[in-house]
Amino acid sequence: MQKLNALKDRLGDVHNLRTAMGLLGWDQQTCMPPGGAGTRAAQMGTLSKIAHELFVGPATGRLLAEAEAEGAGLGSMAPTQGPVRFL
């Protein structure tokens, strides 16, 4: 379960970055001063880039493969088979 937990942590980081982007987007639409658009665009661009790199990076693929192999070693009792299969 170590590899699955590492994968969940990594995907949790991606989720947190995307959630932060959502909050920044909400702020932009509701109460950001007009002069802040350039800075906000840079902030959201950076967060988007980091989230994308984490999600599609080789480490994520490696963790996915390792978590799947880890679950396969447990046979039909593997709780990791379902979540890994649908990731």
C-alpha positions as CSV (number, residue, x, y, z in Angstrom):
1,M,0.0,0.0,0.0
2,Q,3.0,2.3,0.2
3,K,3.0,3.0,-3.5
4,L,-0.7,3.6,-3.6
5,N,-0.4,6.0,-0.7
6,A,2.4,7.9,-2.5
7,L,0.2,8.1,-5.6
8,K,-2.7,9.4,-3.6
9,D,-0.5,12.0,-2.0
10,R,0.8,13.2,-5.4
11,L,-2.7,13.4,-6.9
12,G,-3.8,15.2,-3.7
13,D,-1.2,17.8,-4.4
14,V,-2.6,18.2,-7.9
15,H,-6.1,18.6,-6.5
16,N,-4.9,21.2,-4.0
17,L,-3.3,23.2,-6.7
18,R,-6.4,23.1,-8.8
19,T,-8.5,24.0,-5.8
20,A,-6.3,27.0,-5.1
21,M,-6.7,28.0,-8.8
22,G,-10.5,27.9,-8.3
23,L,-10.3,30.1,-5.3
24,L,-8.1,32.6,-7.2
25,G,-10.6,32.5,-10.1
26,W,-13.5,33.2,-7.7
27,D,-11.6,36.1,-6.2
28,Q,-10.9,37.4,-9.6
29,Q,-14.5,37.4,-10.5
30,T,-15.8,38.8,-7.3
31,C,-13.5,41.2,-5.6
32,M,-10.1,41.6,-7.2
33,P,-9.2,45.2,-8.1
34,P,-9.0,45.9,-11.8
35,G,-5.3,46.5,-11.7
36,G,-4.5,43.0,-10.5
37,A,-5.4,41.1,-13.6
38,G,-1.8,40.8,-14.9
39,T,-0.5,39.5,-11.6
40,R,-3.4,37.2,-11.2
41,A,-2.9,35.7,-14.7
42,A,0.8,35.0,-13.8
43,Q,-0.3,33.3,-10.5
44,M,-2.8,31.1,-12.2
45,G,-0.5,30.3,-15.0
46,T,2.2,29.2,-12.6
47,L,-0.2,27.0,-10.5
48,S,-1.6,25.5,-13.7
49,K,1.8,24.7,-15.0
50,I,2.9,23.0,-11.7
51,A,-0.4,21.0,-11.5
52,H,0.0,19.8,-15.1
53,E,3.6,18.8,-14.6
54,L,2.8,16.9,-11.4
55,F,-0.1,15.1,-13.1
56,V,1.6,14.1,-16.3
57,G,5.1,13.7,-15.1
58,P,7.1,10.5,-15.2
59,A,6.9,10.1,-11.5
60,T,3.1,9.9,-11.6
61,G,3.3,7.2,-14.3
62,R,5.9,5.3,-12.3
63,L,3.8,5.5,-9.1
64,L,0.7,4.4,-11.0
65,A,2.5,1.3,-12.4
66,E,4.1,0.5,-9.1
67,A,0.8,0.8,-7.2
68,E,-0.9,-1.4,-9.8
69,A,1.9,-4.0,-9.4
70,E,1.7,-3.7,-5.6
71,G,-2.0,-4.4,-5.7
72,A,-1.6,-7.3,-8.2
73,G,0.7,-9.0,-5.7
74,L,-2.2,-9.2,-3.2
75,G,-4.5,-11.2,-5.5
76,S,-8.2,-10.8,-5.3
77,M,-7.9,-9.3,-1.8
78,A,-6.1,-6.2,-3.1
79,P,-8.0,-3.0,-2.2
80,T,-5.8,-1.1,-4.6
81,Q,-7.1,-2.8,-7.7
82,G,-10.2,-0.8,-8.1
83,P,-8.8,2.7,-7.4
84,V,-5.7,2.1,-9.5
85,R,-7.7,0.7,-12.4
86,F,-9.8,3.9,-12.6
87,L,-7.0,6.4,-12.2
